[in-house]
């Protein structure tokens, strides 16, 4: 199969855009997991999660990073659907 130059450019642009999204989302997750859950936990522990009495740093270490990761998965799905439509590789068509 021969790939036209414009198709190759589109493939590279699509891959680059996807990679940028992955890096951004994983950076957010790393900040929440390691930053808020480990490094900033002592500072965050001065506040408590409303209605629970748990220190905020402890909550991020135990639950928050998991919730953020699941939310980021849904954000990634939405972002990829938009990217797929922009490059004409949508599965909906």
C-alpha positions, 0 to 999 in steps of 0.5 A: 500500500502506497501512502501519499505524502499528505496522508503521512503528514496527517498521520504524524500530526494526528500522532503528535496531537494524541501524544501531547494530550496523553502527556498533559493528562498524565502530568495532571495525574502525576501531580495529583498522585505524587504531588498532592498525595505524597509531597504536598500531603503534610501541607494539605493535611491542615484542611479536612474534607468536608463532612468526613473529617479526613485530612485532605492530603490523606484523602488525595493519597487514598481516594483522590488520585483514583477519582482524578485518574478515572475522570481523566480517562473520560476526558481523554475519551472526549478529547480523542473523539474530537481529534478523530473527527478533526482528522477523519478517523472517527469510528462513528462514521 
